[in-house]
Amino acid sequence: QARTYEGRLSELNAQLALSQRWGQEQLAALESREEETVVLKVELASLREKYHAKANQVDALLSELDLMEQKCKATANEVEVLRQSLANARSDSSRLHRESELVVSNINHWVKEQKEANEKLGNKIKEQSKQIVHLMAEKDHLQETMEALQRENRKLKAEVDERRIELERFRVSLLAF
């Protein structure tokens, strides 16, 4: 009967060693997952900061675009007023006519420059909007990855806890012999 108990004890010791090794492996995997989660949280925070910075830039650029559009409208109104003044002044003399044409040409050139500047600004805003969309997609992806890792961590923690309980029961049953 002692040999039977010794055999059983050896068997139980082997099972205990296997359980302990498995528990250590699971603990290492859990620690690795937790490290990954921390890295992903840092990346997510960085992406959020970048997103907010880009959103602020877009707001500033939109405000600048609105201001430019207002200036453009005001300039267009000035051009119209000058055109009407030109029509009235044409009857005065050819010199006045040439000077008025020069003024209109300068204003048209300025309006063209403003329009080009507005187009460049609009293109810049579009590009930044694309970047924001990309950052948001990347943020969503990282959020999903982080949530999946957190679920995996909870699962692994539960398994480790379950193994610890089994190990404790096993130890208690060994002590009972």
Disulfide bonds with the S-S distance in Angstrom:
none
